[in-house]
């Protein structure tokens, strides 16, 4: 936020406003003048000023204007972040042979109505494959409805998929539309279908065979026109042998199989993926894209990546937050294993819990503000790690606005 006088010695306030709008167009400007006129206020507004205040300013009005300007600045920042997220092109990153084959398969399969079973480890990008199939299909203008079968209790999965009628069970206080109906005309993505109960599997099989569903507690059959994509991290043939999955449903779903390889099987794709994540995350934070050294990239390629692409995304976000102007090999080594939490004393932080005793440890802080800033930084890092580097979730956890947390992270 800038409060700028209009009449100044070396440069006119209007000129300052014009130059600032070029460098940072979203920066709120409040213009101040002791010789203000309606024409001056209109001119300032046209050039991008948030408001115009006459001298001497009324303190209450000035405080309200400042608050409103800051609120609008936060709103503009959050709106830009949301627009970037909505407008991001959904695409699969990588140039390895396995990823090239997946892209070719998607191009062939997407325009058809064939059902697709997507397999691969957690975090490998199965959801992205499903999204790309939908967006390249003839149903792209309709809805893509996603259901995580593993996240829904078995007693609720049928209601989630097929809906229910009012009074069909104790908590059914009103009619509910299920995911099959919501996806009508579009695509239904059943993620982690290997975790679905056998009773729900039977109903899904009927929906695939007859293109009809019945809500829980209902009698009327409803026609549905849905393309079903499914994904799992399990070996469904093994699940069939153990009696946990239906053979007939497996064959209905597995018309086309796409297996997404583990990130360690395509390490040559890591630089491309990492660079894309760098640009996206820095863009979300409203900060310049950080450089990553060649040695740091090689260090990333050498990591085990048990969490696959999802873990790589978290790692890049962690490096952006905790590194200096550029990301080095030492940064990768220091922040590669967050499972134990950020230890005060690792990386660039000072060890407050020194074995030499608290009096020695606190010597590095010259005043209370220095220690307060340090403690706040460590607290935010701890909460980010606890929430798996999800900024929105962390902001809710520590009860501050997300835009406020972004500014603290950038600081």
Secondary structure, 3 states (H helix, E strand, C coil): CEEEECCCCCCCHHHHHHHHHHHCCCCCEEEEECCCCHHHHHHHHHCCCCEEEECCCCHHHHHHHHHHHHHHHHHHHHHHHHHHHHHCCCCCCCCCHHHHHHHHHHHHHCCCCCCEEEECCCCCCHHHHHHHHHHCCCCCCCCEEEEEHHHCCCCCHHHHHHCECCCCCCCCCCCECCHHHHCCCCEEEEECHHHCCHHHHHHHHHHHHHCEEECECCCCEEECCCEEEEEECCCHHHHHHCCCCCHHHHHHHCCEEEECCCHHHCHHHHHHHHHHHHHHHHHHHCCCCCEECHHHHHHHHCCCCCCHHHHHHHHHHHHHHHCCCEECHHHHHHHCCHHHCCCCCCCCCCCCCCCCCHHHHHHHCCCHHHHHHHHHHHHHHHHHHHCCCCHHHHHHHCCCCHHHHHHHHHC
